[in-house]
């Protein structure tokens, strides 16, 4: 069975997190991803090492299913090989600092002239404007895109999320954009420039907060727990941010993650009140509509929490789920790595590595019935240099002899 992107050749000039996650997704969909590294390698090979003198988990978990070639792009010999790679590629992906590709001599105009069918994809911190030439890291993208200002509790500072929405989140944005460009090429025959700014991707993920900013112009946001509202959407703790109220409630055990998140939909009001022993509130005139309940929301959650404190988070989940109350236990990283359901679904995968042994990684988050994903370990530095150069010579020879099958994938 073929893969969704089988036959697509990707030159991967990315490093650290956002770019490598994008190209790993392309590789999982069947693309031949050639990771171009300097003689020192991707910086994350050495960052946050847990085992001396081997590739770090930071690198191995973001670079599966790729091949590695070492090129010195500051030398003319390295640039020449890079040009040859581009002539036979479908996609180039990079996430260098602003202006770095231009200084190397690989502007969009140069690359497009080398290979008019090539899709040149870049991920930067910011788009045009005051921040355009600034460097960006995950927290900076969150700070400038609306996430930090709306994350945390009302009386606390702006807070960075645990999920890497600036890096890995934008990697998914870029993956989708590249796939769209590949599809458009089937009609136009042309490559194109694809760009994404981390800040823009964060803003896209903060869409509901921009919704609430405009609602705030017409009065306080009743579903928020905040007592006071200024001229911008406030941090609202664990409020759901949606049309149905929700909160994280403590459970039996008292540990840092012994919590369950509960959402109170209108249709579960009656069974939930029966479950926690407050039948008197079902038809009480102060509580008999969702709108009336908003003013008592935090008293209601306190009553539900008195019930959840008598059960561990999984027991509370099972009982609430049985009566169709939307809820979920708060699971920590250890619980996730050891979750048998995630292992069975291919979301937690064990990988064998020749230097570090077995490690666990996160699998592909989407499943295609006709394009199953098999996780292959990340490459050692320069592991495929000779192989890639040999293939390049074969393609060039085939093209010289008129064999069109050696050209980039016709997608």
N, C-alpha and C positions, 0 to 999 in steps of 0.2 A: 504494500500500500504506500503510495507517495505521500509527501507532506505538503502542507498548504503553500509553503514558499520554496519548495524544492526547485533547484536550478537558479535561484537568486543568489548572486554573489555580493557580499557586503564587505567593504573595507572599513574596519573598525578602528578609528583613531581616537577612541574615548578613553577616559581614565576616571578614577575614583568611583562614584556611585551612579549618578543619573544616566550618563551615557552607556556604561557597561550593562545596566539593567535593561535598557532599551534593546541593545544588540543581543543580549542573552535571550530576550523574548523572540527576536527575529530568528536566532539560532534554533530555539525550541520549535519554531514553526517550520523548520527545515532549511533555512537559508545557510549557505556556506559563509560563515563569519570569520574573516581573517583579522585577527587583532594585531595591529602594527604597534610595536613597542620599541622604545629606545634601548640601547645596550644595558641601561640600569633597570629597565622594566617599569611597568605600571607602579606608581608610588605605593599603592595599597598592598602590593606583595609583601611589603615590609612593615606596614602600619598595623598597630594593635595586635602584634603577634602573641599567640598563646604558647607556641612551641618554637624554640630557637631555630633559626636558619632554615625554615621552611615557609612556603607561601602561607600568608595569614588567611583566616576565615573571611576577612574583609574582601580578599581577592577571590578566593575559591568559590564563595557563595554568589558572586556576581558575574562570573565569567565561564560558566559551564557551556559545553557544546561548541566551543570556539577552537580555532587554531591560532598559533602564535608565530609571528615572524619578527625578527629583530632588524630594524633599519635605523640608521642615523640620519634623520631628516635635516640635520644641519650641514651634512656633507652633500656634495653634488652627486656622488655615487648612490647615496641613499635616496635622494630626490628622484634620480633617474628610475630606480626600481619602483618607487612609489607611483611615478607617472605610468609606468607599464601596468601596474596593478589597476590603476584607475581606468585605463583604456579597456580593460576586460571586466569591469565591475558594473553592477546595477545600482548600488547605493554606497555612498560615503557618509559616515556619521562621525561627528567630532563635537567635543565640548570643552575646547581650550578657552583660555581667557580671551576677552575681546581683542581682536586685531592679530592674534597669534598666527592664524592661517594666512592672513595677508602678508605678514612678515616672512613666512616660510615660502611665499611666492605662489600659494594655491588659493587665489581668489575664486569667487564664483565664475567670473568671466574666463579665467584660465582653465578651470576644471571643466566648464561647459564646452569649451573649445576642444579640449582633449577627448571628451566623450559626451556628445550631445544627448545621449540617452540616460546619462547618469543622474540620479537623484542625490543632491547634496544637502544633507540634513545637519542642522546645528542646534545645539541647546546652549543658551546663554542665561545669565542671571536676569537681564533686563532688556526691554525693548527700547525704542527711541525715546529720548527725553533726558531729564536731569541725571538719571541713574545709569544711563546707557553704557558707560565705559567703566562702571564699578564692578569689582569682583563680587561673587555671591557664594555663600554657603547655605546649607539647609535652613538654619535659623534666620539668616538675613532675608531669604526669600519669604519665610513665614512672617517676618516682621513687616516687610514692605507690601505684602499681598493681602493683609487683612486677617490672617489666622491668629497671630499672637494677641492682637487687640481684643479678640472675641473669645479667647481661650483662657480658662482659669476661673477663679471665683471673684466676686464683686469687690471684696476687700483685699485682694491680692494683686501681684504684678502681672503684666502680660506674660503668657506662658507658651512655650514651644510644645507642640504635640509630640507624643512618643512615636507615632507613625511618621515615616519619612515622606511626607506629602510633597515636599519641594523637589527632592531627588527622585525617589522611586515613583512617586505620583506623576511627575512630569515625564518620566521615562515611558510610562504607559501612554500619555498624551502623544509623545513623539513617535512611539511605535504605531499608533493608529494613523498619524499623519503620513508616515512613510508608506504604510499599506495603501492608504488612499492615493498617494502619488503613484505608486506602482500600478494600481488599477487604472488611473487616468492615463497612464502611459500606454495602456493597451489600445486606447483610442487615438491618442495624439502622436505616439511614437517618440515623444520628447521627454527628457528629464526635466526636473525643476528644482528650485531652491525651496527647502523646507526649513522653517525656523520656529523655535518656541522659546519664550522667555519664562524662567522659573516663576517670576512674579506673576505673569499672566496666568500660568497654570494654577497657582495658589488662588488667585482671584476667582477662577472658574469653580474651584472647589468650595469657595466661600460664597457662592451664589445666594444661598438662603439668607446670609447676613446682609447682603445688599438689598434683598427683598425687605428684610425687617427695617433697614435704614429708611426706606421710603415709607413703610407703614408707620414708623415712629413720628413722621411729620404730622400724623393725624391723631396722636395721643399715645399714652403709655402702652407697652406690650403686655397684655393681661396674662399671657401664658408664661412670661418670664418671672422668676422668683424675686427680682429686684424690687426694692421699695422706692428707689428714686431713679429717674431717667434724665440724662443730660441730652446733648445734641447728637450723640452717636450711640450705636447699639452697644450695650454694656456686656461685660463678661457675665455669664449666667451659670457658672458651675456646671452641673450635670443635667441641666434642663435639656429636653430633647431637641429643641429648635424646630420642631415640626408642629403639625396641627393637633397632635395628641400629647398631653402632658406625660412626662417620664422623669424618673430619678433613680439614682443608685442607692440601694437600701442595704443596711448591714444585715449579716446573717450570723448564725451560730458559729462559733470558732474564734472570732475576734481577730483573725489575721489581717494583714494589710490588703488582701484581695478577697476576703470573705464577704463579698457583696453580690447582689443580684440587681440587674437593671430591670425596672418594671415600667411599662407604659399602660396608662389607664384609658382605654377606648370607651366610648359611650356604651357600646353593647356589652361590655364586660363588667359594668358597674354593679349590677345586681349579683351575679355569681361571685364577684370578688368580695363584696360586702358580706355575703353569706359565708364565704370561706374564712374570713378573718373574724367572724363573729359580731358583725355590726349591722345586722338586718334592719335595725331601727332607722338607718340612714337611707335605705333604698328608696323610700317614698317620702322622706322628710322634705318639707317645702323649701328648706334652704339648700338642698342637695339634689333635687330631682331633675335638674338639667345640667349638661356640661358647662354652660355659661355661668350658672349659679355656683357650681363647684369650684370655679377658678379662684374665688376669693378665699376659699378654705383649703386650697390645694396642699399646702405644706402641713396642715393639720391632718389631712387625709393620708399623705405619705407617711407621717409619723405613726398613724394607726396601723398602716400596712407593715411598717418596719417593726412594730411590736410583735407582729405575727412572724415575720421572716427571722427575727432574732431567736426564735424557738426552733429553727430548722437550719441545717447546713445549706449551702447555696444550691447543691444539686437536688436535695429533697424539696426545697422551695420551688426550684424550677419545675420539677416533675408535677407537683401539686397544682401550680399555677397554669402550667401548660395543659393539664387535663381539662381545665375550664376555659381554655382559649385566651388566657391573658398573655399578651406579648411580653416576653421576658427572656433574660439570658444571664447565666452566671458570669462573673468577671473572672477570666482565666489568665493566669500569669504565664510568663515565658516558659517556665519548666513544664507546666501543665500542657502547654501547646506542643512542645517538643515531644512529649510522651503520649500525646493523644492518639489512641488507636484508630479513631475514625479519620483523622487527618493523614495518618500513615496509609490507611487503606485506600483513600481517595487520591493519593499521590501528591498531597500538599506538603507532607514532611517526608523527605527522601534521604535514605542513607547512600552515601557515595564513597567509593574506594579511591584513595589518592596514593600515588606511589611513594610520596615522601612523608605525608602526615598521617596516613592510615585512613580509617573510616571517620567521616564526619556527616552531620546532618545538614541539609539545606532545605529551603522552601521551594516547592515545585511550582509548576505553571498554574496561575490562578484561573485560567479559562480552559475549557475542554472542547475540542473539536472532534466529532465522531469519526471523521475520515482523516484526521491528522494527529494521531496519538503522540505524546511526548515521551521520549526516553532521555533521562538526565545522564549526561556524560561529563566526567570530571573536567575541571579547568585545565588549560595547557600549562606545561612548564615554560619558562621563559625561552623563547626561540625554538621551541620543540619542533615546529613544522617548517622552519626556514628553508631547508634544502628541498623538502617536499613541495612547498609552494613555488619556489623558484623553478623547479623542474616542470611543474604543471604550467607555469607561465610560459616557459620556452616551448612547450608542446602546443599551447594555444596559439602562440605567435607563428609557429611553423605551420599549423593547420590553416590559419587565416591566410598566410602567404601562399599556400597551395590552393586556396579557394574553397576550403571546407567551412561553410558558414555555420555549421553546428558548434564550432568552437567559440562563437561570439556570445556576449551576455544573454541571459535568459530573455525570451521574447514574451515578457509579461509587462 
